[in-house]
Amino acid sequence: MSIYVDADACPVKAEVEKVGTRHRAQMFVVSNGGLRPSQNPLVETVIVPDGPDVADMWIAERVGPGDVVITGDIPLAAKCVEAGAQVLKHNGEPLTQANIGNVLATRDLMTDLRAADPFRQGGGKGFTKADRSRFLDALERALRTAKQSGG
């Protein structure tokens, strides 16, 4: 059982490290750089070259059943779900075989709407304490499930 964190713009890296350490899970924090490496021996900081989706490709090539992936990137989430991993968004929302198709379709629709209206402002919600709490609870459940399934 490993935890993969798509770390660029991830607001819950510290929470992942805390919960992952409690479960003695190997953690891979993947980014294009600019992150301070953790002193935790269970955390491997992976710096990938700059470029579109390089961190996503690194994660997608390695993830498998029993692993947990933390990402807000929906195409990466779809690849990880297909590989058998459990996927959580930063707010604790699980992305699964049952919902990833709808989430991808909604993402594509919103991309088209933004492209059609270049003056559209904002649209994203801020990250709240409730989101952080939901994430911690969801990660705890995901790691327990991974352990039970032999991860």
Legacy VTK file of the C-alpha trace (Angstrom):
# vtk DataFile Version 3.0
C-alpha trace
ASCII
DATASET POLYDATA
POINTS 151 float
0.000 0.000 0.000
1.438 3.339 -1.097
0.029 6.853 -1.111
0.676 9.024 -4.146
0.174 12.774 -3.768
-0.184 14.978 -6.844
1.513 17.693 -4.810
1.432 20.802 -6.985
-1.225 23.034 -5.379
-2.227 20.287 -2.926
-3.550 21.851 0.301
-3.453 18.615 2.355
0.164 17.402 2.119
0.708 17.705 5.890
-2.495 15.767 6.590
-1.459 12.995 4.194
1.906 12.703 5.924
0.315 12.584 9.381
-2.270 9.909 8.544
0.092 7.975 6.260
2.721 7.815 8.982
0.185 6.492 11.477
-0.582 3.671 9.004
3.124 3.194 8.146
2.384 3.734 4.445
5.054 4.636 1.896
4.214 8.086 0.510
5.296 9.636 -2.778
4.896 13.417 -2.977
5.204 14.217 -6.683
5.688 17.743 -8.048
7.650 19.926 -10.481
9.690 21.274 -7.569
9.414 24.091 -5.087
8.460 21.810 -2.189
10.515 21.367 0.947
11.397 17.669 1.259
10.030 15.933 4.334
12.414 14.468 6.911
9.989 11.562 7.348
11.601 8.328 6.088
8.205 7.154 4.788
7.900 10.199 2.494
9.741 10.240 -0.810
9.746 13.622 -2.524
9.715 13.063 -6.291
10.674 16.026 -8.467
9.696 15.564 -12.106
10.781 17.744 -15.045
8.631 20.717 -15.996
6.054 19.976 -18.620
2.379 19.327 -19.022
1.143 16.363 -16.990
4.638 14.994 -16.193
3.767 14.485 -12.503
0.461 12.884 -13.516
2.223 10.455 -15.868
4.750 9.516 -13.146
1.915 8.619 -10.774
-0.252 6.864 -13.387
2.653 4.616 -14.449
3.210 3.335 -10.895
-0.147 3.196 -9.140
-2.093 -0.021 -8.695
-4.617 -1.902 -6.571
-4.257 -1.213 -2.857
-2.763 2.250 -3.441
-4.352 5.580 -2.530
-3.988 8.655 -4.755
-4.618 12.248 -3.669
-5.334 14.550 -6.621
-7.620 17.240 -7.922
-6.690 16.336 -11.493
-9.684 14.494 -12.954
-7.955 12.831 -15.961
-5.241 11.504 -13.597
-7.943 10.322 -11.202
-9.627 8.405 -14.032
-6.363 6.608 -14.905
-5.772 5.726 -11.248
-9.327 4.448 -10.730
-8.870 2.303 -13.846
-5.629 0.937 -12.346
-7.550 -0.164 -9.243
-6.403 2.544 -6.813
-8.587 4.468 -4.405
-8.659 8.160 -5.339
-9.521 11.127 -3.125
-9.880 14.766 -4.033
-8.439 17.316 -1.584
-11.872 17.829 -0.009
-12.227 14.104 0.754
-14.567 13.328 -2.146
-13.826 9.818 -3.408
-13.526 9.286 -7.150
-14.622 5.760 -8.048
-15.684 3.590 -10.983
-19.261 4.643 -10.146
-18.724 8.408 -10.438
-15.571 9.107 -12.468
-17.432 9.178 -15.806
-19.818 11.882 -14.602
-16.995 13.860 -12.995
-14.996 13.747 -16.254
-18.032 14.837 -18.271
-18.708 17.743 -15.912
-15.054 18.807 -16.083
-15.161 18.770 -19.886
-18.402 20.757 -19.929
-16.985 23.389 -17.579
-13.834 23.645 -19.729
-16.006 24.284 -22.778
-18.086 26.886 -20.924
-14.959 28.741 -19.769
-13.558 28.685 -23.304
-16.817 30.118 -24.678
-16.793 33.023 -22.183
-13.271 34.412 -21.731
-14.585 37.050 -19.294
-15.961 34.495 -16.844
-14.365 35.119 -13.460
-13.693 32.721 -10.598
-16.064 29.823 -10.179
-13.903 27.890 -7.737
-14.721 27.559 -4.051
-12.160 28.205 -1.357
-10.723 25.361 0.720
-12.392 25.270 4.139
-11.766 23.689 7.543
-14.749 21.412 6.807
-13.042 20.270 3.574
-9.872 19.479 5.534
-11.852 17.537 8.143
-13.721 15.560 5.453
-10.417 14.805 3.766
-8.839 13.470 6.980
-11.841 11.210 7.592
-11.887 9.972 3.986
-8.138 9.265 3.964
-8.400 7.313 7.216
-11.205 5.179 5.725
-9.310 4.678 2.446
-6.156 3.478 4.221
-8.121 1.089 6.425
-9.831 -0.318 3.314
-6.467 -0.692 1.557
-5.019 -2.568 4.548
-8.020 -4.897 4.701
-7.677 -5.695 1.004
-4.082 -6.757 1.548
-2.393 -3.462 0.585
LINES 1 152
151 0 1 2 3 4 5 6 7 8 9 10 11 12 13 14 15 16 17 18 19 20 21 22 23 24 25 26 27 28 29 30 31 32 33 34 35 36 37 38 39 40 41 42 43 44 45 46 47 48 49 50 51 52 53 54 55 56 57 58 59 60 61 62 63 64 65 66 67 68 69 70 71 72 73 74 75 76 77 78 79 80 81 82 83 84 85 86 87 88 89 90 91 92 93 94 95 96 97 98 99 100 101 102 103 104 105 106 107 108 109 110 111 112 113 114 115 116 117 118 119 120 121 122 123 124 125 126 127 128 129 130 131 132 133 134 135 136 137 138 139 140 141 142 143 144 145 146 147 148 149 150
